[in-house]
Amino acid sequence: MAQGGGPGLNHHAPFPEQRGALDVIQVGPGGARARDGGTRAGNESYLVYGQILHAPCDGTVISAAGHVDDQEPGIIRYQPPYGNHVFIDTGAEVVKLAHLRRGTVTVAAGDPVRAGQVLGEVGNSGNTTEPHLHIHAERDGLGLDLEFTGITGPLCRGRTVRT
């Protein structure tokens, strides 16, 4: 996990709805994010790129997009900021999953989803510099702290979570 915490560690913190946002990456031996020894030459070199994304909760899809091109690492497209995404309304909050891989989103607005259902693949679309999964939950425009079953304590920069 990257991000979490206050504005010193979290570029999402200035946005009230993203206060508890996390950017999820995957690391290999020695903490490398890429297969190619760390040069990170293209999206496919990132361990997280193309990883299957499962719904983290039950709910109804209120927005989904899968048509935005993935850009190369280091290239930023500010619009649309979420890129390919799935937003799930749980009835209590909205969970937003963003920067998915083009052409892999499997749901559409109005679809019911169940926790564990495949939603797509992690990509590099939207306002991002490298492949990762952005996740946050919000209610009434304010960000919420994320809770993960079986994981205790804060999720913050530098903490390794194994699933």
Secondary structure by P-SEA (a helix, b strand, c coil): cccccccccccccccccccbbbbbbbbccccccccccccccccccccccccccccccccccccccccbbbbcccccccccccccbbbbbcccbbbbbccccccccccccccccccccccbbbbbccccccbbbbbbcccccbbbbbbbccccccccccccccc
